[in-house]
Amino acid sequence: MAKLNIEKIDTFIDNINRALDEIKFNLENISDFTAFKEIKQSREPGVHYLRIALEGVLDIARHIIAVKGFGLPDMEKQNLIDVLGINNIIPADFAKKISGMQDAECNRSCLLES
């Protein structure tokens, strides 16, 4: 069985951390969520970097699923985060809480409509 590529995972984590740093930077002068939604100069970069961070998490999930041989999920019924929970890579209750984040476009729409 193949081994996890730690260098690859570290690269994904570095990308996630850089995106989170950018999000923090863009939120420094934002007082609340309403202000965030109204100020396009902060909102658009924030959403962009959120998408990058989410993609990094999903890239790690894809790598683990491929290496462990869990098979690709039927995306109509199951997402990558669910697969990690079902296979005890992450706690199942945590997987249920975050499984909706896989659709970054949905998150972007939900974020801006809230």
C-alpha positions as CSV (number, residue, x, y, z in Angstrom):
1,M,0.0,0.0,0.0
2,A,1.2,3.5,-0.8
3,K,2.3,5.8,2.0
4,L,1.0,9.3,2.6
5,N,3.2,11.9,0.9
6,I,4.0,14.2,3.9
7,E,5.8,16.8,1.7
8,K,2.6,17.0,-0.4
9,I,0.4,17.4,2.7
10,D,2.8,20.0,4.1
11,T,2.5,22.0,0.9
12,F,-1.3,21.9,1.2
13,I,-1.0,23.0,4.8
14,D,1.3,25.8,3.9
15,N,-1.2,27.0,1.3
16,I,-4.0,26.8,3.8
17,N,-2.0,28.8,6.4
18,R,-1.1,31.5,3.8
19,A,-4.8,31.8,2.9
20,L,-5.8,32.1,6.5
21,D,-3.2,34.8,7.1
22,E,-4.6,36.7,4.1
23,I,-8.1,36.3,5.5
24,K,-7.0,37.7,8.9
25,F,-5.2,40.6,7.2
26,N,-8.4,41.5,5.2
27,L,-10.5,41.3,8.3
28,E,-8.3,43.5,10.6
29,N,-10.5,46.6,10.2
30,I,-13.9,44.9,9.9
31,S,-16.1,45.2,12.9
32,D,-18.7,42.5,12.2
33,F,-20.1,40.2,9.6
34,T,-22.5,42.8,8.3
35,A,-19.6,45.2,7.6
36,F,-17.7,42.3,5.9
37,K,-20.6,41.7,3.5
38,E,-21.0,45.4,2.7
39,I,-17.3,46.2,2.1
40,K,-16.4,44.6,-1.3
41,Q,-12.7,45.4,-0.9
42,S,-12.5,43.1,2.1
43,R,-15.3,40.7,1.1
44,E,-14.0,39.6,-2.3
45,P,-10.4,38.8,-1.2
46,G,-11.8,37.2,2.0
47,V,-14.0,34.9,0.0
48,H,-11.2,34.2,-2.5
49,Y,-8.8,33.1,0.3
50,L,-11.5,31.1,2.0
51,R,-11.9,29.1,-1.2
52,I,-8.2,28.5,-1.4
53,A,-8.1,27.3,2.2
54,L,-11.1,25.0,1.6
55,E,-9.5,23.6,-1.5
56,G,-6.4,22.8,0.5
57,V,-8.4,20.9,3.0
58,L,-10.1,19.0,0.2
59,D,-6.8,18.3,-1.5
60,I,-5.5,16.7,1.7
61,A,-8.8,14.6,1.9
62,R,-8.3,13.5,-1.8
63,H,-4.7,12.4,-1.1
64,I,-5.7,10.4,2.0
65,I,-8.6,8.8,0.3
66,A,-6.4,7.8,-2.7
67,V,-3.5,6.5,-0.6
68,K,-5.7,4.6,1.8
69,G,-7.7,3.1,-1.1
70,F,-11.1,4.2,0.2
71,G,-12.2,4.7,-3.4
72,L,-13.7,7.9,-4.8
73,P,-17.1,8.8,-3.3
74,D,-20.3,8.9,-5.3
75,M,-20.5,12.7,-5.2
76,E,-24.3,12.6,-5.5
77,K,-24.5,10.8,-2.2
78,Q,-21.3,11.3,-0.3
79,N,-18.5,13.9,-0.2
80,L,-14.8,13.6,0.6
81,I,-15.2,14.8,4.2
82,D,-17.9,12.1,4.8
83,V,-15.5,9.5,3.5
84,L,-12.8,10.5,6.0
85,G,-15.4,10.3,8.8
86,I,-16.8,6.9,7.7
87,N,-13.2,5.5,7.6
88,N,-12.3,7.0,11.0
89,I,-9.6,9.3,9.7
90,I,-11.4,12.2,11.4
91,P,-14.2,11.9,14.0
92,A,-17.5,11.1,12.4
93,D,-19.4,13.8,14.3
94,F,-16.8,16.4,13.2
95,A,-17.1,15.2,9.6
96,K,-20.9,15.7,9.8
97,K,-20.4,19.2,11.1
98,I,-18.0,20.3,8.3
99,S,-19.1,18.1,5.4
100,G,-21.0,21.0,3.7
101,M,-17.8,22.9,3.2
102,Q,-16.9,20.8,0.2
103,D,-18.9,22.9,-2.2
104,A,-16.9,26.1,-2.0
105,E,-19.3,27.9,-4.4
106,C,-22.1,27.1,-2.1
107,N,-20.2,28.4,0.8
108,R,-19.5,31.6,-1.1
109,S,-23.1,32.1,-1.9
110,C,-24.3,31.2,1.6
111,L,-21.7,33.6,3.0
112,L,-22.8,36.5,1.0
113,E,-26.5,35.9,1.4
114,S,-26.5,35.5,5.1
